[in-house]
Amino acid sequence: MQMGVILQDNIEQKVTIIGSGLMGHGIALKFAQHGFAVNVYDPNNNSLSTLLDKVKTSLSQMSVSESRIKNIVSYIKASNNLSESLKSSEFIVEAVPEKLELKQNIFEEIEFPLVFHMRGHASNNISPLKVLRYFSLLK
């Protein structure tokens, strides 16, 4: 997995994915495949409850062995507590529905821990919404 100089394959590094839907579970799966400890945050408990099953199904469809699937899933932790999910994360990926206000609210919530505690990096999932509009409310 190429992540430039930001991240190298390493279980010691933690990643937080915000959103556990179609994109979020797939992003979490790829990081976990490469040995990253992955926290997946979603306020929707119904979505969180199906996260690991979605990951297992996707890996099965990719012809990954059962033992490898079990190993990959062990790197993923689901949570409905954002501050807990962000602890010790070095990289955050936002993967929430395409609603500008929701995305802005997420970036406002992660701004303080990102800048003052983590000194990490954040990205948003590819979106047709203008990226600068996400950050217009940030300090």
C-alpha positions as CSV (number, residue, x, y, z in Angstrom):
1,M,0.0,0.0,0.0
2,Q,1.5,3.3,-1.0
3,M,0.6,6.2,1.3
4,G,3.6,8.3,0.5
5,V,5.6,9.5,3.5
6,I,2.6,9.8,5.7
7,L,2.0,6.1,6.6
8,Q,4.0,2.9,6.2
9,D,2.6,-0.6,6.7
10,N,2.7,-0.9,10.5
11,I,0.3,-2.1,13.2
12,E,1.7,0.6,15.6
13,Q,0.0,3.3,13.4
14,K,-3.7,3.9,14.0
15,V,-6.2,5.1,11.4
16,T,-9.7,6.4,12.0
17,I,-12.4,6.0,9.4
18,I,-15.4,8.2,10.0
19,G,-18.4,6.4,8.5
20,S,-19.0,2.6,8.2
21,G,-21.1,2.4,5.1
22,L,-20.1,1.3,1.6
23,M,-17.0,3.4,1.3
24,G,-16.1,3.4,5.0
25,H,-16.0,-0.4,5.4
26,G,-14.0,-0.7,2.2
27,I,-11.4,1.9,3.3
28,A,-11.2,0.2,6.7
29,L,-10.7,-3.2,5.0
30,K,-7.8,-1.9,2.9
31,F,-5.9,-0.4,5.9
32,A,-6.5,-3.5,8.0
33,Q,-5.2,-5.7,5.2
34,H,-1.9,-3.8,5.5
35,G,-1.7,-4.2,9.2
36,F,-3.0,-0.9,10.5
37,A,-5.0,-0.6,13.7
38,V,-8.3,0.8,12.3
39,N,-11.0,2.6,14.4
40,V,-14.3,3.0,12.5
41,Y,-16.6,5.6,13.9
42,D,-20.3,5.9,13.0
43,P,-23.1,7.3,15.2
44,N,-25.5,4.8,13.6
45,N,-25.4,1.7,15.7
46,N,-27.3,-0.3,13.0
47,S,-24.5,0.5,10.5
48,L,-21.8,-0.3,13.0
49,S,-23.4,-3.7,13.8
50,T,-23.0,-4.8,10.2
51,L,-19.5,-3.4,9.7
52,L,-17.5,-6.6,10.3
53,D,-19.9,-8.7,8.3
54,K,-19.6,-6.3,5.4
55,V,-15.8,-6.5,5.7
56,K,-15.9,-10.4,5.8
57,T,-18.2,-10.5,2.8
58,S,-16.0,-8.2,0.8
59,L,-12.9,-10.2,1.6
60,S,-14.6,-13.5,0.8
61,Q,-15.6,-12.0,-2.6
62,M,-11.9,-11.2,-3.1
63,S,-11.1,-14.9,-2.5
64,V,-9.2,-14.2,0.8
65,S,-8.8,-17.3,3.0
66,E,-10.9,-17.6,6.1
67,S,-7.8,-17.5,8.4
68,R,-6.6,-14.3,6.7
69,I,-10.1,-12.8,7.0
70,K,-10.1,-13.5,10.7
71,N,-6.7,-11.8,11.0
72,I,-7.7,-8.7,9.0
73,V,-10.9,-8.3,10.9
74,S,-9.0,-8.4,14.2
75,Y,-7.4,-5.0,13.3
76,I,-10.8,-3.3,13.0
77,K,-12.6,-1.8,16.0
78,A,-16.1,-0.2,15.6
79,S,-17.2,2.6,17.9
80,N,-20.0,5.2,18.2
81,N,-17.7,7.4,20.3
82,L,-15.9,9.9,18.1
83,S,-13.4,11.1,20.6
84,E,-12.5,7.6,21.6
85,S,-12.1,6.6,17.9
86,L,-9.7,9.5,17.3
87,K,-7.3,8.7,20.2
88,S,-3.8,8.1,19.0
89,S,-4.9,8.1,15.3
90,E,-2.3,9.4,12.9
91,F,-4.6,9.5,9.9
92,I,-8.3,10.2,9.6
93,V,-10.5,9.4,6.5
94,E,-13.9,11.0,6.4
95,A,-16.4,8.7,4.5
96,V,-19.8,10.0,5.4
97,P,-22.8,10.6,3.1
98,E,-22.6,13.4,0.6
99,K,-24.2,16.1,2.7
100,L,-22.3,19.3,2.9
101,E,-23.5,20.3,6.4
102,L,-22.7,16.8,7.8
103,K,-19.2,16.9,6.3
104,Q,-18.6,20.4,7.7
105,N,-19.8,19.3,11.1
106,I,-17.4,16.3,11.1
107,F,-14.4,18.4,10.2
108,E,-15.4,20.9,12.9
109,E,-15.5,18.1,15.5
110,I,-12.2,16.7,14.5
111,E,-10.4,20.0,14.1
112,F,-9.3,20.4,17.8
113,P,-8.0,16.8,18.4
114,L,-6.4,16.8,15.0
115,V,-4.5,20.0,15.4
116,F,-3.8,20.1,19.2
117,H,-3.5,16.4,20.2
118,M,-2.7,14.2,17.2
119,R,-0.7,16.3,14.9
120,G,-2.0,13.9,12.3
121,H,-3.5,14.1,8.9
122,A,-7.1,14.0,7.7
123,S,-8.7,13.5,4.3
124,N,-12.1,13.3,2.9
125,N,-13.5,10.7,0.6
126,I,-13.7,11.8,-3.0
127,S,-16.7,14.0,-3.4
128,P,-18.3,16.2,-6.0
129,L,-18.9,18.8,-3.3
130,K,-16.3,21.6,-3.3
131,V,-13.6,20.7,-0.8
132,L,-13.0,24.3,0.2
133,R,-16.6,24.5,1.4
134,Y,-15.9,21.8,4.0
135,F,-13.2,23.8,5.5
136,S,-14.9,27.3,5.3
137,L,-16.0,27.1,9.0
138,L,-12.7,25.9,10.4
139,K,-10.3,28.2,12.2
